[in-house]
Amino acid sequence: MKSKIMVVEDTYRDFEFLKNTLKKENYEIIYAQDGRDALSLLEKDTPDLVILDILLPDIDGFEVCKRIKENKRFVNLPVLFYSVIKTVDEKLLGLETGASDFLSKSADPRELLIRVRNLLKAKRQIDETIKFSFYDTITNVYNRRYFQHRLNDECIRSRRYQRAFSCLMIDVDHFKKINNNFGRATGDRVLKKVAETLSLNIRSADEICRYEEDKFGVLLPETDLRGAYSAAERIRHFIAMSDAVKTECQTNLTVSCGVSAFNKNINDTHELVDQANRALSEAKLEGRNQTIAYSQQFGNTYLDNS
């Protein structure tokens, strides 16, 4: 997978030099011509590294770096100042604002590539460490802590850019019976097989997390309620037909699904999850092995399974 680098540079000649140098190592380049452009692009498409000039036409690079580092989403995003260094004080100020490194525009291109390579390697190592703190060791999918983190990000993005976004809550039917009849080790293997089946039936942009013992949460960016309902039904059918899941407990395994979609009337992430959980509870009350979507229409809430 290509590493993605944002270049913030208002001088076209310097940008072309950076682009041509970085493409020698097959990096994907995002271009921002000033500070505000860079901050706006970061909200839509987070890179693996920012290469930032100090002298920009609107807000200077120091302020851009400061704002990047003040955002918790970008705390692990490395920033490399690439500028005409005039004084030691400028370099120190750049490092104080949170920059990872500082390089003069007069530096050898080979030095630039080495520094970029080192910053990306360090970020990957930190990302791996963070990733393990967000993973469920039994199912090898993300845990509830990560789910909440991603849910917050998606709700902010959906509200700001008016994009569709949905949430699924998926519960393994009669899971306690599996634990009681076959033991916890078998129960863990069943959960792992369910997680694998879920992972195979969602898009790369979607996120699956183990929310509770036998409950999974799925986040679906750019997906409205109808699309999320269809995704949940596809998942439900695949799990019911999965031979891999059946072999673990010698019984037909099913799941129940609750669906909710973000809209302007939702005040916070808890409300979105609560709606999905209410729909899930209704699906279980109605006999399990089905999907119900929570909808809002004309100011009244109702549950819909069609």
C-alpha positions, 0 to 999 in steps of 0.5 A: 500500500502506497504511503500518502504524503501531503505537500503544503507549498505555494511555490509551484517550482518547489512543489514540482521538485518535491513531487518528482523527488517523492515519486521516485519512491512511489509515494502518493502526493496530495497537494495543498497550496496554502495553510487553509487548503491543507487544514481543509484537506486533512479533514477529508483525507488524512495522509501519512506525512505532511511536508510543510513550508513556513512561508505561506500566503495565508497562515504561516506553517508554524500556525498550520503545524500548531493546529494540526497537533491540537487536533487529537485525530492527528496526534500521530501525524508527522510534520516535516518542515521543508523551508528556507531556514534563516535562523536557529530560532525558526528551527526551534519554533518549528520543533516547539509547535510539534514538528517531527523534523526540519529540513532546508530546501537547499538540502540534498534530495537524497537526504530528503528521501531518507528523512521521509523514509525514517518518519514514515517508518516511525509512524508505522511502528507507532500505528502498530502499537496503537492498533494492538491497544484497540484490538480484541485478541479473541476475534482479531477485530477492533474493540469497543474503545476503537469503535467509539473513537471511529464513531466520533470521527465519522459523526463529525465528518457526516455532520460537517459535510452532510454525508451518509453514515450508518451503524449496525449492531449484530448479536449472535443468537443464543450464544449463551447456549453455545458456551453452556453446551460446548464450553467457552473455548468453542464459544471463542472459536465461534465468535472468531468465525463470525468476525471472519465472516463479517470481515469478508462481507463488508467493504474496505472502508467499513469498520467491524468491532467486537462491541460486547461479548457476543455483539459486534458493531459495524460502521458504514461510511457513505451509506444510508439507512436502506444501504445499511439494511441491505448490508446487514441482510447480506451479512445475516444470510452469509452467517446462516449459510456458513459451513465454517461457523457450523463446524465449530458448534455442530448447530445452525448459527444465526444473528440478529441485526439492528440498523441506524443511520446518522441524521441531523436530529441525532445529538451525539454518538450515543444516540446513534448506537442506542437507536441501533441497539433498540432496533436489535432488541426488537429483532430479538423480540420478534424471533431473532434471525432478522434485521430491523432498521430504526427510522425517523419520519415526520418527527416520529420514531418507528421501527421498520423491517421492510 
